[in-house]
Amino acid sequence: MKKICFGLMVLFNLNAVIAGGEAQSTEANPAANAPAVVAPTALPPTVLTPTDSNKPATKVTLTPYVAEYKIEKLGVAVGHAVMTLSDKGNGIWEYSSRVKPYGVASLFTKQEVVESSQVRLMPDNSIKPLIYEHKHKGGDKAKNVQYVYDWNQKTVTTVVNGAPKQFPLDKPLYDPQSAQLFLSIALQTGAKSIEVPVLDDGEINNYTLSFSGTETLKTKLGEYQTQKLSRVHGKRVTHTWIAPRLNFIPVRIEQIKNQDSSVSMSLDSVRWSQ
C-alpha cells in the first residue's frame, strides 16, 4: 500500500532516499546542534484534563524538544533524523521531522524531505490538525504536499503538486505527522491499544498499534523504562519503544521485513526547550 507506517515515517523516508526515491525532513532547527540535555523536569508543561469519566483525572503534558536519531539498516548507519516539537503559542503546536542520508548512503543521493504539522491542543486532550506540509527536495521526484483543515466547514483540502482534492472532516482525521503526536498523547492517558485514522496519498486508512508490555532499554543517553507498541502490516512488523521519563517520545523504532531485513531508528540526543 502506501509508504506510511504510523510511528515509522522517518524510516520509510530514508529507505526511499537510499533506494533513489523519496526522503523526508523538516526545516533545520538551529537548536538541533545544541548539547543534549536529558532531564526535562524543570520545564513548564502544557497541562490538559481528559474528558473520559470512566478514567481518573490524568494530566497530559507536552514539552518542546529537539531530538536527534541515528538510522541503521542491517546494522549499518545510513541516515540521520531530527524530530522537533515547538510551542507556537495560543494553543498551537508544530511537530516536524527531517531525514537525510548519512555515511555511504550520502554518496549516492542528496535528497531530503521537509515535513511538518501544526495542530491545536484542545482542553479534552485531543488535537485538531490545522495544516500539514511535505516538501521533497532533490532527485527527480520533487513533491510538494499541503493539507488545510477547515473544522468549521468540516473539510480538509489536500494539494499535491498543485492538484487540489477535498475530503470530509466529520470525525477526527490526522496526517502522517500529527498522527505521531496523537500517539504520545494517547499513551499519557493510559491507552493500551491505539487506532488512528490517517490521510496519506489520497486515502484514509486506520492504523492500529497494540501494547506489547514494558521493557528496560539501553540508549546512548542511559537506561529507560519503555512502553513497547507493535504493529503488523503485511510482511512488516514495526516495534516502537516510548519512554515516559522523556515525555513519551520514542527512543527506538524498528521495522522487520520478512523476519530478517531490518531498519531501526535510535535516539542519540534530546534537547528540551524553554
Residue, then its C-alpha position, 0 to 999 in steps of 0.5 A: m500500500k502506501k509508504i506510511c507506517f504510523g510511528l515509522m515515517v522517518l524510516f520509510n523516508l530514508n529507505a526511499v532516499i537510499a533506494g533513489g526515491e523519496a526522503q523526508s525532513t523538516e526545516a533545520n532547527p538551529a537548536a538541533n546542534a545544541p548539547a543534549v540535555v536529558a532531564p526535562t523536569a524543570l520545564p513548564p508543561t502544557v497541562l490538559t484534563p481528559t474528558d473520559s469519566n470512566k478514567p481518573a483525572t490524568k494530566v497530559t503534558l507536552t514539552p518542546y524538544v529537539a531530538e536527534y536519531k541515528i538510522e541503521k539498516l542491517g546494522v549499518a548507519v545510513g541516515h540521520a533524523v531530527m524530530t522537533l516539537s515547538d510551542k507556537g503559542n495560543g494553543i498551537w503546536e508544530y511537530s516536524s521531522r527531517v531525514k537525510p542520508y548519512g555515511v555511504a548512503s550520502l554518496f549516492t543521493k542528496q535528497e531530503v524531505v521537509e515535513s511538518s504539522q501544526v495542530r491545536l491542543m484542545p482542553d479534552n486532550s485531543i488535537k485538531p490538525l490545522i495544516y500539514e506540509h511535505k516538501h521533497k527536495g532533490g532527485d527527480k521526484a520533487k513533491n510538494v504536499q499541503y493539507v488545510y483543515d477547515w473544522n468549521q466547514k468540516t473539510v480538509t483540502t489536500v494539494v499535491n503538486g498543485a492538484p487540489k482534492q477535498f475530503p470530509l472532516d466529520k470525525p477526527l482525521y490526522d496526517p502522517q505527522s500529527a498522527q505521531l503526536f496523537l500517539s504520545i498523547a494517547l499513551q499519557t492517558g493510559a491507552k493500551s491499544i491505539e487506532v488512528p485514522v490517517l490521510d496519506d496519498g489520497e486515502i484514509n486508512n486506520y492504523t492500529l498499534s497494540f501494547s506489547g508490555t514494558e521493557t528496560l532499554k539501553t540508549k546512548l543517553g542511559e537506561y529507560q523504562t519503555q512502553k513497547l507498541s507493535r504493529v503488523h502490516g503485511k510482511r512488516v512488523t514495526h516495534t516502537w519503544i516510548a519512554p515516559r521519563l522523556n515525555f513519551i517520545p520514542v527512543r527506538i523504532e524498528q521495522i522487520k521485513n520478512q523476519d530478517s531485513s531490518v531498519s531501526m531508528s535510535l535516539d542519540s540526543v534530546r534537547w528540551s526547550q524553554 
